Amino acid sequence: MALVHRGLKSVLGLITALIALVSAEAAAQSGKDYWRWFEVEVLIFKQTATDQSGENFSLTLQPISIAGSQDLLTPHHSLKNRSLRSALPTCEPLSEGNWQLDVACQYENEDQWIPITGNPFAPSPVLSEVTSTAVVIDGPGGDIKTASQPFLMPEEVLELSPIRTQLDKKGQAKSLLHLAWRQPVFTRNHARKFRLFGGKNYSDEFFYNGFPREQAKLNTPLSSASQQQRMDNIESLLKVIDSGAEPFRRLNETTPVRPPLIAADQPHLSWEFDGLMQIFLVGNYLHINGEFNLRETDRIERIANNIEEQASLALNNASEQIPYLRSYYFSQLRRVISHETHYFDHPKLGVVVQIRRTDLSAPRY
C-alpha cells in the first residue's frame, strides 16, 4: 500500500510540474512582460561565380506560402517610396476626356484612394512601383522594454558589413539584402515566420509562378478556319512532319505546367529573392528555419496543352521557347548558438545569420 501511495504521489508531482510548465509557457507567449527578445542580423547574397556543384535544379517553382507571416519590409519600402513620391509635383486634375494616370506626379489625396481590384482609376500599390530594393535596410529602431511588436533596427547595428564588403569586392557574389531586427522568440508552435524579399522586382514582366505576363497570341487555324483552310493547314502540318520536325509530343516531367496566375497565399510581386525565416526556441536552444526562392530569367519550351495548340505553334512558325522566371529553392533547419556567425550555403545563394542576446533574452518566468 505504501508503494502505491508513493507512486501516486510521484504521478501527481509530475502532473503538477507539467501544469506549471505549460502555465509558464502560456504566460510567456501571451504577456509581453515575459517575452525573450533577441536581435537578428541577416545577410543574403547571390552566388555569381560559375556553379561547379553539378546539381540539376528543377525549372518548376516551389511556391512558398506567406500566409500568417510577419512582414517588416513592405511597410518599410512603402514608407520610403511614399516619401519619394511626396516630393513630386502635383498632377493636373483628371478631365472627362483624359483618364490616363501619370506616375511622374502625385494626385491630391492619392494615398486615401482605395485600390479596388479592377478599378482603372485606383493607384497601383506603392511597393509595386519599386523596381529594385536597397541592399542595406536602415530601420527606425525601437525599445524592447515597451515594444509590443518586432521592429527593424538602424544600419549602425549591423556587424556583418565587412563580410558584405568583402563578398562584393571579390566579385563572386551579389548582395541582395542586409538587415537586422529585434523580435521576441518563442517555441516553434508559437513562433511566426518573417518574410524577407529584395533585389530586382520582376513583376512587370512575370507572374509569381514564373510565366510571362504577355505572350504572343496565336491564330487557331483548325477550329476557326473554313473547310478549305483546314485542309490546307493539315497539308502544311504534314509537310512539317515530313521535314523531320516534331510538332506533336507529350509533355515531360521537367516541363513546368502553368499553374493559376495568383494563388491566395502566395506573393503578388515577383522579387529576385523571396522567402521566410523563422527563429524559435527548443528549451534554451535557438533554431533557424529558412525557406527561400532565388529567381533568374531563363527560357523554357512553350507550353501547348493540347494537340490544337501544338498545331497552332507549328502553323504560326511560333518560337518554341518563351521567357521564364525560374527559381532555385533553398530550405534549411539548424540549431544555432547566439553571438556566433552562421552560414547557410547553397550553390546559388548564401545566407549569413547572427542572433544576438539583448537585456531581455534570459528566461523571465
Rosetta blueprint (number, residue, H / E / L):
1 M L
2 A H
3 L H
4 V H
5 H H
6 R H
7 G H
8 L H
9 K H
10 S H
11 V H
12 L H
13 G H
14 L H
15 I H
16 T H
17 A H
18 L H
19 I H
20 A H
21 L H
22 V H
23 S H
24 A H
25 E H
26 A H
27 A H
28 A H
29 Q H
30 S H
31 G L
32 K H
33 D H
34 Y H
35 W L
36 R L
37 W E
38 F E
39 E E
40 V E
41 E E
42 V E
43 L E
44 I E
45 F E
46 K E
47 Q E
48 T L
49 A L
50 T L
51 D L
52 Q L
53 S L
54 G L
55 E L
56 N L
57 F L
58 S L
59 L L
60 T L
61 L L
62 Q L
63 P L
64 I L
65 S L
66 I L
67 A L
68 G L
69 S L
70 Q E
71 D L
72 L L
73 L H
74 T H
75 P H
76 H H
77 H H
78 S H
79 L H
80 K H
81 N H
82 R H
83 S H
84 L H
85 R H
86 S L
87 A L
88 L L
89 P L
90 T E
91 C L
92 E L
93 P L
94 L L
95 S E
96 E L
97 G L
98 N E
99 W L
100 Q L
101 L L
102 D L
103 V L
104 A L
105 C L
106 Q E
107 Y L
108 E L
109 N L
110 E H
111 D H
112 Q H
113 W L
114 I L
115 P L
116 I L
117 T L
118 G L
119 N L
120 P L
121 F L
122 A L
123 P L
124 S L
125 P L
126 V H
127 L H
128 S H
129 E H
130 V L
131 T L
132 S E
133 T L
134 A L
135 V L
136 V E
137 I L
138 D L
139 G L
140 P L
141 G L
142 G L
143 D L
144 I L
145 K L
146 T L
147 A L
148 S L
149 Q L
150 P L
151 F E
152 L E
153 M L
154 P L
155 E H
156 E H
157 V H
158 L L
159 E L
160 L L
161 S H
162 P H
163 I H
164 R H
165 T H
166 Q H
167 L H
168 D H
169 K H
170 K H
171 G L
172 Q L
173 A E
174 K E
175 S E
176 L E
177 L E
178 H E
179 L E
180 A E
181 W E
182 R E
183 Q E
184 P E
185 V L
186 F L
187 T E
188 R L
189 N L
190 H L
191 A L
192 R L
193 K L
194 F E
195 R E
196 L E
197 F E
198 G E
199 G E
200 K E
201 N E
202 Y L
203 S L
204 D L
205 E L
206 F E
207 F L
208 Y L
209 N L
210 G L
211 F L
212 P E
213 R L
214 E L
215 Q L
216 A L
217 K L
218 L L
219 N L
220 T L
221 P L
222 L L
223 S L
224 S L
225 A L
226 S L
227 Q H
228 Q H
229 Q H
230 R H
231 M H
232 D H
233 N H
234 I H
235 E H
236 S H
237 L H
238 L H
239 K H
240 V H
241 I H
242 D H
243 S L
244 G L
245 A L
246 E L
247 P L
248 F L
249 R L
250 R L
251 L L
252 N L
253 E L
254 T L
255 T L
256 P L
257 V L
258 R L
259 P L
260 P L
261 L L
262 I L
263 A L
264 A L
265 D L
266 Q L
267 P L
268 H L
269 L L
270 S L
271 W E
272 E E
273 F E
274 D E
275 G E
276 L E
277 M E
278 Q E
279 I E
280 F E
281 L E
282 V E
283 G L
284 N L
285 Y E
286 L E
287 H E
288 I E
289 N E
290 G E
291 E E
292 F E
293 N E
294 L E
295 R E
296 E E
297 T E
298 D E
299 R E
300 I E
301 E E
302 R L
303 I L
304 A L
305 N L
306 N L
307 I H
308 E H
309 E H
310 Q H
311 A H
312 S H
313 L H
314 A H
315 L H
316 N L
317 N L
318 A L
319 S L
320 E L
321 Q E
322 I E
323 P E
324 Y E
325 L E
326 R E
327 S E
328 Y E
329 Y E
330 F E
331 S E
332 Q E
333 L E
334 R E
335 R E
336 V E
337 I L
338 S L
339 H L
340 E L
341 T E
342 H E
343 Y E
344 F E
345 D E
346 H L
347 P L
348 K L
349 L E
350 G E
351 V E
352 V E
353 V E
354 Q E
355 I E
356 R E
357 R E
358 T L
359 D L
360 L L
361 S L
362 A L
363 P L
364 R L
365 Y L
